[in-house]
């Protein structure tokens, strides 16, 4: 049985998620402003970028937890 990577608690996950959201939203906000979108105000760009980054991160976390749970069930049945 493989133990794999051991997380250091919810604080580490929250910090990693906050850094990821900050980086992704800053890149997306800059792209939206530079592309001359309809809502080119920086506030709207930040709001949209943070919403998209949070959504993508939530989907990624959900898929990751689903995969880990499925994997642990397979290993426990053997």
C-alpha positions as CSV (number, residue, x, y, z in Angstrom):
1,X,0.0,0.0,0.0
2,X,1.4,3.4,-1.0
3,X,1.0,6.3,1.3
4,X,1.7,9.0,-1.3
5,X,2.0,12.7,-0.6
6,X,0.9,13.7,2.9
7,X,-0.7,17.2,3.2
8,X,0.1,19.4,6.1
9,X,-3.4,20.4,6.9
10,X,-6.0,22.8,5.6
11,X,-3.7,25.8,6.2
12,X,-1.2,24.7,3.6
13,X,-4.0,24.0,1.1
14,X,-5.6,27.4,1.8
15,X,-2.3,29.2,1.3
16,X,-1.6,27.3,-1.9
17,X,-5.1,28.1,-3.2
18,X,-4.8,31.8,-2.3
19,X,-1.4,32.1,-4.1
20,X,-2.8,30.2,-7.1
21,X,-5.9,32.5,-7.3
22,X,-3.8,35.6,-6.9
23,X,-1.5,34.6,-9.7
24,X,-4.1,33.4,-12.1
25,X,-6.4,36.4,-11.5
26,X,-3.6,38.9,-12.0
27,X,-2.6,37.3,-15.3
28,X,-6.3,37.1,-16.5
29,X,-7.0,40.7,-15.4
30,X,-4.1,42.0,-17.3
31,X,-5.1,40.1,-20.4
32,X,-8.7,41.4,-20.2
33,X,-7.5,45.0,-19.9
34,X,-4.9,44.6,-22.7
35,X,-7.4,43.0,-25.1
36,X,-9.7,46.0,-24.9
37,X,-12.7,44.0,-23.7
38,X,-16.1,45.8,-23.3
39,X,-15.6,46.0,-19.5
40,X,-12.0,47.2,-19.5
41,X,-12.1,48.8,-16.1
42,X,-9.6,47.1,-13.8
43,X,-12.2,46.4,-11.1
44,X,-14.4,44.4,-13.5
45,X,-11.4,42.6,-14.9
46,X,-10.3,41.6,-11.4
47,X,-13.8,40.4,-10.4
48,X,-14.2,38.4,-13.6
49,X,-10.7,36.9,-13.3
50,X,-11.1,35.9,-9.7
51,X,-14.5,34.3,-10.4
52,X,-13.0,32.3,-13.3
53,X,-9.9,31.3,-11.3
54,X,-12.0,30.3,-8.3
55,X,-14.3,28.2,-10.5
56,X,-11.5,26.4,-12.2
57,X,-9.7,25.8,-8.9
58,X,-12.9,24.4,-7.4
59,X,-13.4,22.0,-10.3
60,X,-9.7,20.9,-10.1
61,X,-10.0,20.3,-6.4
62,X,-13.2,18.3,-6.8
63,X,-11.7,16.2,-9.5
64,X,-8.6,15.6,-7.4
65,X,-10.5,14.6,-4.3
66,X,-12.8,12.3,-6.4
67,X,-9.7,10.6,-8.0
68,X,-8.0,10.2,-4.6
69,X,-11.1,8.7,-3.0
70,X,-11.6,6.3,-5.9
71,X,-8.0,5.3,-5.8
72,X,-8.2,4.6,-2.0
73,X,-11.3,2.5,-2.5
74,X,-9.5,0.4,-5.2
75,X,-6.4,0.0,-2.9
76,X,-8.5,-1.0,0.1
77,X,-10.4,-3.6,-1.8
78,X,-7.2,-5.5,-2.8
